[in-house]
Amino acid sequence: MATGPELRAVVDAALARDRRHIAVDASGLTFVDSSGLVALLTARERAMALEGSLRLTAASPAVLRVLEMAGVADELLDQRH
């Protein structure tokens, strides 16, 4: 996943197929900036509005660090990270 619009398209497709609990494999994600965080949090909010969830799995240490610094690690990370 390279951009916020791509994430939105994937989440839209999953929600349209009635998939409410979405796991995003972040193992290939080496960097996330503020626009990426906004896209992830917005996608999570959309899933939650439909009584679902969105969680990141397999986040790299660099991504984990950004999520923790932004204060959103608990909201976005799979607890098994």
C-alpha positions in Angstrom: 0.0 0.0 0.0 1.7 3.2 -1.1 -0.8 6.0 -0.6 -3.9 7.1 1.3 -6.2 6.9 -1.7 -5.0 3.3 -2.3 -5.8 2.4 1.3 -9.2 4.0 1.0 -10.0 2.0 -2.1 -9.0 -1.2 -0.5 -11.0 -0.4 2.7 -14.0 0.7 0.6 -13.9 -2.6 -1.3 -13.7 -4.7 1.9 -16.5 -2.8 3.6 -18.7 -3.1 0.4 -18.2 -6.9 0.6 -19.5 -6.7 4.2 -16.1 -7.3 5.7 -16.1 -5.3 8.9 -12.9 -6.4 10.6 -9.9 -5.5 8.5 -6.3 -6.5 9.2 -3.6 -4.5 7.3 -0.4 -6.4 6.8 2.2 -3.7 7.4 5.2 -6.0 7.0 6.2 -4.2 3.8 5.7 -0.7 5.2 9.0 0.9 5.9 7.8 4.5 6.5 4.6 6.3 7.4 4.1 10.0 7.5 1.3 12.2 8.8 -0.9 11.7 5.7 -0.5 7.9 6.1 -1.5 8.1 9.7 -4.6 10.2 8.8 -5.5 7.6 6.1 -5.2 4.7 8.6 -7.1 6.5 11.3 -9.9 7.5 8.9 -10.1 4.0 7.6 -10.3 2.7 11.2 -13.1 5.2 12.0 -15.1 4.1 8.9 -14.8 0.5 9.9 -15.8 1.3 13.5 -18.8 3.2 12.3 -20.0 -0.1 10.9 -19.2 -1.9 14.1 -16.0 -3.2 12.7 -12.3 -2.6 13.2 -9.0 -2.0 11.4 -5.7 -3.1 12.8 -2.1 -3.2 11.6 -0.2 -6.4 11.8 3.5 -7.1 11.5 4.6 -3.4 11.8 8.3 -2.8 11.5 10.2 -1.2 14.4 10.4 2.1 12.4 6.6 2.2 11.8 5.9 1.1 15.4 8.1 4.0 16.6 6.1 6.5 14.6 2.8 5.1 15.8 3.9 5.3 19.4 5.3 8.9 19.0 1.9 9.9 17.5 0.0 8.3 20.3 -2.0 6.0 18.1 -0.2 2.6 18.6 -3.0 1.3 20.8 -5.7 2.2 18.3 -4.0 0.8 15.3 -1.8 -2.1 16.3 -2.8 -5.7 16.5 -2.1 -6.6 20.1 0.0 -9.5 19.0 2.6 -7.2 17.3 
